[in-house]
Amino acid sequence: MTELTLVIGNQNYSSWSLRAWLFLAHHGIPFNIKKVKLFTDSMERELAVHFSDNKVPVLIDDDLEVWDSLAILEYLVERFPETRGWPQERSARAVARSVCAEMHSGFFGLRGELPMNCRRRFPGFQPGPEAQRDIDRVLGLWNFCRERYGASGPWLFGEFSVADCMYAPVVLRLLSYEIEMDPVSAAYAQTLFDSAAIQQWVKEGRAEDAVIDEDEADWPSVPF
């Protein structure tokens, strides 16, 4: 079996890179990393060799390239069926796909106002109306999934799944911006943050020194 390579961006900022990386790291699947520094003079040249429209992540499996986080996750579930990346029960699996698709295609207010930043926290942050609506929706989704499908474990659908990968960057955002959460959401966020894979990602992200002005929130911040 060939070893995989995952092309990612800066770990401090690249939420889409985290999603694919987390699935591999959580399950202990061997893979190599090729890191591309985003928004630099070399970025387009480094990504031009891939068919991803200058975007990360890209998964390389022998002569196959898969791009887009959700497509990569779908591929990995098929490639490694023992991971049981989607819930086994049909209705839970359908809902998991729904919440992942919603994350993939929406929440622009949250993304825009609360860019992922592993190195900084933002005391007193006040989200605008659009971002707050997105936050409320996310917390509502987490409560729905945990209460209806989470009896078998601490993750959104009980067992770790693609859904946890898709919402991991949101967990890091809500913790960095010190967003108040209900008890169910706070417990889920802590479960994900305390996981070994996320702790590794955060440690590596905080060790980076590159600053991407486009991904720095316009709010006073302090280091973690």
ChimeraX commands (.cxc) that place a marker at each C-alpha (Angstrom):
marker #1 position 0.00,0.00,0.00 radius 0.5
marker #1 position 1.41,3.38,-1.00 radius 0.5
marker #1 position 1.91,6.02,1.66 radius 0.5
marker #1 position -0.28,9.07,1.38 radius 0.5
marker #1 position 0.86,12.68,1.11 radius 0.5
marker #1 position -1.31,15.55,2.27 radius 0.5
marker #1 position -0.61,19.05,0.99 radius 0.5
marker #1 position -1.67,21.59,3.59 radius 0.5
marker #1 position -1.36,25.29,4.34 radius 0.5
marker #1 position -0.26,27.12,7.48 radius 0.5
marker #1 position -1.52,25.15,10.46 radius 0.5
marker #1 position -2.24,28.27,12.45 radius 0.5
marker #1 position -4.77,29.47,9.91 radius 0.5
marker #1 position -5.80,26.78,7.42 radius 0.5
marker #1 position -9.11,25.39,8.64 radius 0.5
marker #1 position -9.72,23.35,5.49 radius 0.5
marker #1 position -6.31,21.70,5.84 radius 0.5
marker #1 position -7.13,20.73,9.42 radius 0.5
marker #1 position -10.20,18.75,8.42 radius 0.5
marker #1 position -8.40,16.23,6.23 radius 0.5
marker #1 position -5.32,16.15,8.48 radius 0.5
marker #1 position -7.44,15.38,11.55 radius 0.5
marker #1 position -9.03,12.29,10.03 radius 0.5
marker #1 position -5.64,10.83,9.16 radius 0.5
marker #1 position -3.99,11.77,12.45 radius 0.5
marker #1 position -6.87,10.64,14.66 radius 0.5
marker #1 position -6.92,7.21,13.05 radius 0.5
marker #1 position -3.14,6.80,13.02 radius 0.5
marker #1 position -3.01,6.43,9.23 radius 0.5
marker #1 position 0.58,6.96,8.02 radius 0.5
marker #1 position 0.98,9.99,5.76 radius 0.5
marker #1 position 3.53,12.55,4.70 radius 0.5
marker #1 position 2.97,16.29,4.85 radius 0.5
marker #1 position 3.87,18.87,2.26 radius 0.5
marker #1 position 3.29,22.30,3.78 radius 0.5
marker #1 position 2.74,25.32,1.55 radius 0.5
marker #1 position 2.94,28.79,3.07 radius 0.5
marker #1 position -0.23,30.57,2.03 radius 0.5
marker #1 position -0.32,34.02,0.44 radius 0.5
marker #1 position 3.41,34.08,-0.29 radius 0.5
marker #1 position 5.30,34.59,-3.54 radius 0.5
marker #1 position 6.00,30.86,-3.74 radius 0.5
marker #1 position 2.45,29.64,-3.07 radius 0.5
marker #1 position 1.16,29.58,-6.66 radius 0.5
marker #1 position 4.34,27.96,-7.93 radius 0.5
marker #1 position 4.17,25.20,-5.30 radius 0.5
marker #1 position 0.49,24.54,-5.88 radius 0.5
marker #1 position 0.65,24.79,-9.68 radius 0.5
marker #1 position 1.81,21.17,-9.88 radius 0.5
marker #1 position -1.53,20.09,-8.41 radius 0.5
marker #1 position -4.94,20.24,-10.09 radius 0.5
marker #1 position -6.61,22.04,-7.18 radius 0.5
marker #1 position -6.91,25.61,-8.50 radius 0.5
marker #1 position -4.18,26.80,-6.08 radius 0.5
marker #1 position -6.11,25.59,-3.06 radius 0.5
marker #1 position -5.28,23.30,-0.14 radius 0.5
marker #1 position -5.61,20.59,1.00 radius 0.5
marker #1 position -4.67,18.06,-1.66 radius 0.5
marker #1 position -4.39,14.34,-0.95 radius 0.5
marker #1 position -1.92,12.40,-3.08 radius 0.5
marker #1 position -2.34,8.63,-3.24 radius 0.5
marker #1 position 0.14,7.19,-5.73 radius 0.5
marker #1 position -0.85,8.81,-9.06 radius 0.5
marker #1 position -4.25,10.00,-7.80 radius 0.5
marker #1 position -4.91,13.50,-6.50 radius 0.5
marker #1 position -8.04,14.37,-4.53 radius 0.5
marker #1 position -8.76,17.97,-3.60 radius 0.5
marker #1 position -11.38,19.72,-1.43 radius 0.5
marker #1 position -11.62,18.68,2.23 radius 0.5
marker #1 position -15.00,16.98,2.04 radius 0.5
marker #1 position -14.05,15.02,-1.09 radius 0.5
marker #1 position -10.82,13.94,0.61 radius 0.5
marker #1 position -12.73,12.79,3.68 radius 0.5
marker #1 position -15.17,10.81,1.55 radius 0.5
marker #1 position -12.25,9.18,-0.24 radius 0.5
marker #1 position -10.50,8.30,3.01 radius 0.5
marker #1 position -13.65,6.66,4.39 radius 0.5
marker #1 position -13.75,4.44,1.31 radius 0.5
marker #1 position -9.99,3.83,1.34 radius 0.5
marker #1 position -9.97,2.89,5.03 radius 0.5
marker #1 position -13.40,1.35,5.76 radius 0.5
marker #1 position -12.19,0.13,9.14 radius 0.5
marker #1 position -12.31,3.77,10.34 radius 0.5
marker #1 position -16.13,3.75,10.07 radius 0.5
marker #1 position -15.94,7.40,9.14 radius 0.5
marker #1 position -19.69,7.76,8.75 radius 0.5
marker #1 position -22.23,6.59,11.36 radius 0.5
marker #1 position -23.36,3.03,10.70 radius 0.5
marker #1 position -27.07,3.63,11.28 radius 0.5
marker #1 position -28.83,4.97,8.16 radius 0.5
marker #1 position -30.65,7.96,9.65 radius 0.5
marker #1 position -27.60,9.05,11.67 radius 0.5
marker #1 position -25.46,8.76,8.54 radius 0.5
marker #1 position -27.91,10.89,6.57 radius 0.5
marker #1 position -27.93,13.59,9.24 radius 0.5
marker #1 position -24.13,13.47,9.48 radius 0.5
marker #1 position -23.89,14.11,5.75 radius 0.5
marker #1 position -26.40,16.95,6.07 radius 0.5
marker #1 position -24.48,18.74,8.82 radius 0.5
marker #1 position -21.21,18.27,6.93 radius 0.5
marker #1 position -22.68,19.68,3.72 radius 0.5
marker #1 position -24.08,22.64,5.67 radius 0.5
marker #1 position -20.64,23.35,7.10 radius 0.5
marker #1 position -19.04,22.97,3.69 radius 0.5
marker #1 position -21.35,25.44,1.97 radius 0.5
marker #1 position -22.33,27.96,4.64 radius 0.5
marker #1 position -21.51,29.88,7.81 radius 0.5
marker #1 position -19.84,32.73,5.94 radius 0.5
marker #1 position -20.47,35.21,8.74 radius 0.5
marker #1 position -18.68,33.02,11.26 radius 0.5
marker #1 position -15.82,32.31,8.86 radius 0.5
marker #1 position -15.36,35.97,7.95 radius 0.5
marker #1 position -15.51,37.46,11.44 radius 0.5
marker #1 position -13.79,34.64,13.34 radius 0.5
marker #1 position -10.88,33.40,11.21 radius 0.5
marker #1 position -9.11,30.41,12.72 radius 0.5
marker #1 position -6.06,31.39,14.72 radius 0.5
marker #1 position -4.43,28.85,17.04 radius 0.5
marker #1 position -1.93,31.35,18.47 radius 0.5
marker #1 position -4.26,34.10,19.66 radius 0.5
marker #1 position -7.30,34.58,21.83 radius 0.5
marker #1 position -9.69,37.51,21.68 radius 0.5
marker #1 position -11.04,38.54,25.09 radius 0.5
marker #1 position -14.37,40.36,24.98 radius 0.5
marker #1 position -14.98,39.56,21.32 radius 0.5
marker #1 position -18.45,40.57,20.16 radius 0.5
marker #1 position -19.66,38.86,16.98 radius 0.5
marker #1 position -21.85,40.78,14.57 radius 0.5
marker #1 position -25.45,39.72,13.85 radius 0.5
marker #1 position -24.58,37.44,10.91 radius 0.5
marker #1 position -21.77,35.70,12.75 radius 0.5
marker #1 position -23.93,35.34,15.86 radius 0.5
marker #1 position -26.67,33.72,13.80 radius 0.5
marker #1 position -24.12,31.24,12.47 radius 0.5
marker #1 position -22.81,30.54,15.97 radius 0.5
marker #1 position -26.34,29.90,17.24 radius 0.5
marker #1 position -26.96,27.53,14.35 radius 0.5
marker #1 position -23.74,25.61,15.00 radius 0.5
marker #1 position -24.53,25.20,18.68 radius 0.5
marker #1 position -28.02,24.07,17.75 radius 0.5
marker #1 position -26.59,21.47,15.39 radius 0.5
marker #1 position -24.21,20.18,18.02 radius 0.5
marker #1 position -27.03,19.83,20.54 radius 0.5
marker #1 position -29.23,18.08,17.99 radius 0.5
marker #1 position -26.54,15.58,17.04 radius 0.5
marker #1 position -25.38,14.88,20.58 radius 0.5
marker #1 position -28.86,14.46,22.01 radius 0.5
marker #1 position -30.27,12.35,19.18 radius 0.5
marker #1 position -27.24,10.34,18.02 radius 0.5
marker #1 position -24.48,10.72,20.60 radius 0.5
marker #1 position -25.32,8.06,23.18 radius 0.5
marker #1 position -22.43,5.76,22.25 radius 0.5
marker #1 position -19.61,8.22,22.93 radius 0.5
marker #1 position -18.53,11.86,23.36 radius 0.5
marker #1 position -18.38,12.84,19.67 radius 0.5
marker #1 position -21.15,14.43,17.60 radius 0.5
marker #1 position -22.51,11.03,16.56 radius 0.5
marker #1 position -21.12,9.08,19.49 radius 0.5
marker #1 position -18.12,7.64,17.67 radius 0.5
marker #1 position -15.57,9.87,15.92 radius 0.5
marker #1 position -16.70,10.64,12.36 radius 0.5
marker #1 position -16.24,12.90,9.37 radius 0.5
marker #1 position -18.63,15.35,11.07 radius 0.5
marker #1 position -16.11,15.95,13.85 radius 0.5
marker #1 position -13.44,16.70,11.26 radius 0.5
marker #1 position -15.68,19.20,9.51 radius 0.5
marker #1 position -16.53,21.06,12.73 radius 0.5
marker #1 position -13.08,20.90,14.36 radius 0.5
marker #1 position -12.01,24.34,13.05 radius 0.5
marker #1 position -15.22,25.82,14.43 radius 0.5
marker #1 position -14.37,24.43,17.86 radius 0.5
marker #1 position -10.97,26.12,17.69 radius 0.5
marker #1 position -12.60,29.37,16.59 radius 0.5
marker #1 position -15.18,29.42,19.37 radius 0.5
marker #1 position -12.51,28.71,21.98 radius 0.5
marker #1 position -10.11,31.33,20.61 radius 0.5
marker #1 position -12.82,34.00,20.52 radius 0.5
marker #1 position -14.10,32.96,23.95 radius 0.5
marker #1 position -17.65,32.45,22.70 radius 0.5
marker #1 position -20.11,31.43,25.41 radius 0.5
marker #1 position -21.51,27.95,24.84 radius 0.5
marker #1 position -24.30,25.91,26.38 radius 0.5
marker #1 position -23.21,22.91,28.49 radius 0.5
marker #1 position -23.71,20.30,25.74 radius 0.5
marker #1 position -21.72,22.32,23.20 radius 0.5
marker #1 position -19.01,23.21,25.70 radius 0.5
marker #1 position -18.52,19.56,26.65 radius 0.5
marker #1 position -18.28,18.54,23.01 radius 0.5
marker #1 position -15.82,21.35,22.24 radius 0.5
marker #1 position -13.63,20.29,25.15 radius 0.5
marker #1 position -13.68,16.65,24.01 radius 0.5
marker #1 position -12.40,17.63,20.60 radius 0.5
marker #1 position -9.87,20.16,21.87 radius 0.5
marker #1 position -8.42,17.68,24.37 radius 0.5
marker #1 position -7.93,14.96,21.75 radius 0.5
marker #1 position -4.32,14.02,21.01 radius 0.5
marker #1 position -4.57,14.89,17.31 radius 0.5
marker #1 position -5.98,18.38,17.90 radius 0.5
marker #1 position -3.40,19.06,20.59 radius 0.5
marker #1 position -0.68,18.14,18.10 radius 0.5
marker #1 position -2.16,20.41,15.41 radius 0.5
marker #1 position -2.50,23.34,17.81 radius 0.5
marker #1 position 1.07,22.89,19.08 radius 0.5
marker #1 position 2.44,22.89,15.54 radius 0.5
marker #1 position 0.28,25.84,14.53 radius 0.5
marker #1 position 1.43,27.90,17.48 radius 0.5
marker #1 position 5.05,27.14,16.59 radius 0.5
marker #1 position 4.71,28.81,13.20 radius 0.5
marker #1 position 5.88,32.40,12.95 radius 0.5
marker #1 position 4.23,33.48,9.68 radius 0.5
marker #1 position 1.55,36.15,9.99 radius 0.5
marker #1 position -1.16,36.30,7.33 radius 0.5
marker #1 position -2.78,39.71,7.60 radius 0.5
marker #1 position -5.84,38.56,5.62 radius 0.5
marker #1 position -6.55,35.96,8.31 radius 0.5
marker #1 position -6.03,38.15,11.36 radius 0.5
marker #1 position -9.26,39.32,13.00 radius 0.5
marker #1 position -9.78,43.04,13.51 radius 0.5
marker #1 position -10.04,42.74,17.30 radius 0.5
marker #1 position -7.47,43.15,20.12 radius 0.5
marker #1 position -5.87,39.81,20.91 radius 0.5
marker #1 position -3.36,38.23,23.25 radius 0.5
marker #1 position -1.17,35.13,22.84 radius 0.5
marker #1 position -2.34,31.81,24.19 radius 0.5
marker link #1:1,2 radius 0.2
marker link #1:2,3 radius 0.2
marker link #1:3,4 radius 0.2
marker link #1:4,5 radius 0.2
marker link #1:5,6 radius 0.2
marker link #1:6,7 radius 0.2
marker link #1:7,8 radius 0.2
marker link #1:8,9 radius 0.2
marker link #1:9,10 radius 0.2
marker link #1:10,11 radius 0.2
marker link #1:11,12 radius 0.2
marker link #1:12,13 radius 0.2
marker link #1:13,14 radius 0.2
marker link #1:14,15 radius 0.2
marker link #1:15,16 radius 0.2
marker link #1:16,17 radius 0.2
marker link #1:17,18 radius 0.2
marker link #1:18,19 radius 0.2
marker link #1:19,20 radius 0.2
marker link #1:20,21 radius 0.2
marker link #1:21,22 radius 0.2
marker link #1:22,23 radius 0.2
marker link #1:23,24 radius 0.2
marker link #1:24,25 radius 0.2
marker link #1:25,26 radius 0.2
marker link #1:26,27 radius 0.2
marker link #1:27,28 radius 0.2
marker link #1:28,29 radius 0.2
marker link #1:29,30 radius 0.2
marker link #1:30,31 radius 0.2
marker link #1:31,32 radius 0.2
marker link #1:32,33 radius 0.2
marker link #1:33,34 radius 0.2
marker link #1:34,35 radius 0.2
marker link #1:35,36 radius 0.2
marker link #1:36,37 radius 0.2
marker link #1:37,38 radius 0.2
marker link #1:38,39 radius 0.2
marker link #1:39,40 radius 0.2
marker link #1:40,41 radius 0.2
marker link #1:41,42 radius 0.2
marker link #1:42,43 radius 0.2
marker link #1:43,44 radius 0.2
marker link #1:44,45 radius 0.2
marker link #1:45,46 radius 0.2
marker link #1:46,47 radius 0.2
marker link #1:47,48 radius 0.2
marker link #1:48,49 radius 0.2
marker link #1:49,50 radius 0.2
marker link #1:50,51 radius 0.2
marker link #1:51,52 radius 0.2
marker link #1:52,53 radius 0.2
marker link #1:53,54 radius 0.2
marker link #1:54,55 radius 0.2
marker link #1:55,56 radius 0.2
marker link #1:56,57 radius 0.2
marker link #1:57,58 radius 0.2
marker link #1:58,59 radius 0.2
marker link #1:59,60 radius 0.2
marker link #1:60,61 radius 0.2
marker link #1:61,62 radius 0.2
marker link #1:62,63 radius 0.2
marker link #1:63,64 radius 0.2
marker link #1:64,65 radius 0.2
marker link #1:65,66 radius 0.2
marker link #1:66,67 radius 0.2
marker link #1:67,68 radius 0.2
marker link #1:68,69 radius 0.2
marker link #1:69,70 radius 0.2
marker link #1:70,71 radius 0.2
marker link #1:71,72 radius 0.2
marker link #1:72,73 radius 0.2
marker link #1:73,74 radius 0.2
marker link #1:74,75 radius 0.2
marker link #1:75,76 radius 0.2
marker link #1:76,77 radius 0.2
marker link #1:77,78 radius 0.2
marker link #1:78,79 radius 0.2
marker link #1:79,80 radius 0.2
marker link #1:80,81 radius 0.2
marker link #1:81,82 radius 0.2
marker link #1:82,83 radius 0.2
marker link #1:83,84 radius 0.2
marker link #1:84,85 radius 0.2
marker link #1:85,86 radius 0.2
marker link #1:86,87 radius 0.2
marker link #1:87,88 radius 0.2
marker link #1:88,89 radius 0.2
marker link #1:89,90 radius 0.2
marker link #1:90,91 radius 0.2
marker link #1:91,92 radius 0.2
marker link #1:92,93 radius 0.2
marker link #1:93,94 radius 0.2
marker link #1:94,95 radius 0.2
marker link #1:95,96 radius 0.2
marker link #1:96,97 radius 0.2
marker link #1:97,98 radius 0.2
marker link #1:98,99 radius 0.2
marker link #1:99,100 radius 0.2
marker link #1:100,101 radius 0.2
marker link #1:101,102 radius 0.2
marker link #1:102,103 radius 0.2
marker link #1:103,104 radius 0.2
marker link #1:104,105 radius 0.2
marker link #1:105,106 radius 0.2
marker link #1:106,107 radius 0.2
marker link #1:107,108 radius 0.2
marker link #1:108,109 radius 0.2
marker link #1:109,110 radius 0.2
marker link #1:110,111 radius 0.2
marker link #1:111,112 radius 0.2
marker link #1:112,113 radius 0.2
marker link #1:113,114 radius 0.2
marker link #1:114,115 radius 0.2
marker link #1:115,116 radius 0.2
marker link #1:116,117 radius 0.2
marker link #1:117,118 radius 0.2
marker link #1:118,119 radius 0.2
marker link #1:119,120 radius 0.2
marker link #1:120,121 radius 0.2
marker link #1:121,122 radius 0.2
marker link #1:122,123 radius 0.2
marker link #1:123,124 radius 0.2
marker link #1:124,125 radius 0.2
marker link #1:125,126 radius 0.2
marker link #1:126,127 radius 0.2
marker link #1:127,128 radius 0.2
marker link #1:128,129 radius 0.2
marker link #1:129,130 radius 0.2
marker link #1:130,131 radius 0.2
marker link #1:131,132 radius 0.2
marker link #1:132,133 radius 0.2
marker link #1:133,134 radius 0.2
marker link #1:134,135 radius 0.2
marker link #1:135,136 radius 0.2
marker link #1:136,137 radius 0.2
marker link #1:137,138 radius 0.2
marker link #1:138,139 radius 0.2
marker link #1:139,140 radius 0.2
marker link #1:140,141 radius 0.2
marker link #1:141,142 radius 0.2
marker link #1:142,143 radius 0.2
marker link #1:143,144 radius 0.2
marker link #1:144,145 radius 0.2
marker link #1:145,146 radius 0.2
marker link #1:146,147 radius 0.2
marker link #1:147,148 radius 0.2
marker link #1:148,149 radius 0.2
marker link #1:149,150 radius 0.2
marker link #1:150,151 radius 0.2
marker link #1:151,152 radius 0.2
marker link #1:152,153 radius 0.2
marker link #1:153,154 radius 0.2
marker link #1:154,155 radius 0.2
marker link #1:155,156 radius 0.2
marker link #1:156,157 radius 0.2
marker link #1:157,158 radius 0.2
marker link #1:158,159 radius 0.2
marker link #1:159,160 radius 0.2
marker link #1:160,161 radius 0.2
marker link #1:161,162 radius 0.2
marker link #1:162,163 radius 0.2
marker link #1:163,164 radius 0.2
marker link #1:164,165 radius 0.2
marker link #1:165,166 radius 0.2
marker link #1:166,167 radius 0.2
marker link #1:167,168 radius 0.2
marker link #1:168,169 radius 0.2
marker link #1:169,170 radius 0.2
marker link #1:170,171 radius 0.2
marker link #1:171,172 radius 0.2
marker link #1:172,173 radius 0.2
marker link #1:173,174 radius 0.2
marker link #1:174,175 radius 0.2
marker link #1:175,176 radius 0.2
marker link #1:176,177 radius 0.2
marker link #1:177,178 radius 0.2
marker link #1:178,179 radius 0.2
marker link #1:179,180 radius 0.2
marker link #1:180,181 radius 0.2
marker link #1:181,182 radius 0.2
marker link #1:182,183 radius 0.2
marker link #1:183,184 radius 0.2
marker link #1:184,185 radius 0.2
marker link #1:185,186 radius 0.2
marker link #1:186,187 radius 0.2
marker link #1:187,188 radius 0.2
marker link #1:188,189 radius 0.2
marker link #1:189,190 radius 0.2
marker link #1:190,191 radius 0.2
marker link #1:191,192 radius 0.2
marker link #1:192,193 radius 0.2
marker link #1:193,194 radius 0.2
marker link #1:194,195 radius 0.2
marker link #1:195,196 radius 0.2
marker link #1:196,197 radius 0.2
marker link #1:197,198 radius 0.2
marker link #1:198,199 radius 0.2
marker link #1:199,200 radius 0.2
marker link #1:200,201 radius 0.2
marker link #1:201,202 radius 0.2
marker link #1:202,203 radius 0.2
marker link #1:203,204 radius 0.2
marker link #1:204,205 radius 0.2
marker link #1:205,206 radius 0.2
marker link #1:206,207 radius 0.2
marker link #1:207,208 radius 0.2
marker link #1:208,209 radius 0.2
marker link #1:209,210 radius 0.2
marker link #1:210,211 radius 0.2
marker link #1:211,212 radius 0.2
marker link #1:212,213 radius 0.2
marker link #1:213,214 radius 0.2
marker link #1:214,215 radius 0.2
marker link #1:215,216 radius 0.2
marker link #1:216,217 radius 0.2
marker link #1:217,218 radius 0.2
marker link #1:218,219 radius 0.2
marker link #1:219,220 radius 0.2
marker link #1:220,221 radius 0.2
marker link #1:221,222 radius 0.2
marker link #1:222,223 radius 0.2
marker link #1:223,224 radius 0.2
view
